[in-house]
């Protein structure tokens, strides 16, 4: 079971998550943001670059 913790991201990190969703596979986000998004499972790295995972999409929609 996935536990969603909306408070784990700063507004800037959340903006980076959206940036990955919108501009994948070539988002321009700070490396620390990418590392945190990867650690939380919101983003995964593919051969084409970072993409938002299902959990990342859920995190985005929970904030609307």
C-alpha positions in Angstrom: 0.0 0.0 0.0 1.3 3.4 -0.9 1.2 6.1 1.7 0.8 9.6 0.3 2.3 12.4 2.3 1.5 15.7 0.7 3.5 17.7 3.2 6.8 16.1 2.2 7.3 18.5 -0.8 8.0 22.2 -0.6 6.1 24.4 -3.1 9.3 24.6 -5.2 9.7 20.8 -5.2 6.0 20.4 -6.1 6.5 22.8 -9.0 9.4 20.6 -10.1 7.2 17.5 -10.1 4.7 19.4 -12.3 7.6 20.5 -14.5 8.6 16.8 -15.0 5.0 15.9 -15.8 4.7 18.7 -18.4 8.1 18.7 -20.0 9.3 15.1 -19.8 11.7 13.8 -20.9 13.7 17.0 -20.7 12.7 18.9 -17.6 14.9 21.6 -16.2 14.7 21.2 -12.5 17.3 21.4 -9.7 19.2 18.2 -9.1 18.2 18.1 -5.4 14.5 18.3 -6.4 15.0 15.4 -8.8 16.8 13.4 -6.2 14.0 13.9 -3.7 11.2 13.1 -6.2 13.1 9.9 -7.2 13.5 8.9 -3.5 9.8 9.5 -2.8 8.8 7.5 -5.9 7.1 10.3 -7.6 9.5 10.2 -10.6 11.4 7.4 -12.2 14.3 7.5 -14.6 13.9 5.9 -18.0 16.1 5.6 -21.0 14.5 8.7 -22.3 14.8 10.7 -19.0 12.7 11.3 -15.9 9.0 10.6 -16.0 6.3 11.0 -13.4 5.1 7.7 -11.9 1.5 6.8 -11.0 2.2 7.9 -7.4 3.5 11.2 -8.7 0.3 11.7 -10.7 -1.8 11.0 -7.7 0.3 13.5 -5.7 -0.4 16.1 -8.3 -4.1 15.5 -8.4 -4.4 15.4 -4.6 -3.3 19.0 -4.5 -5.9 20.3 -6.9 
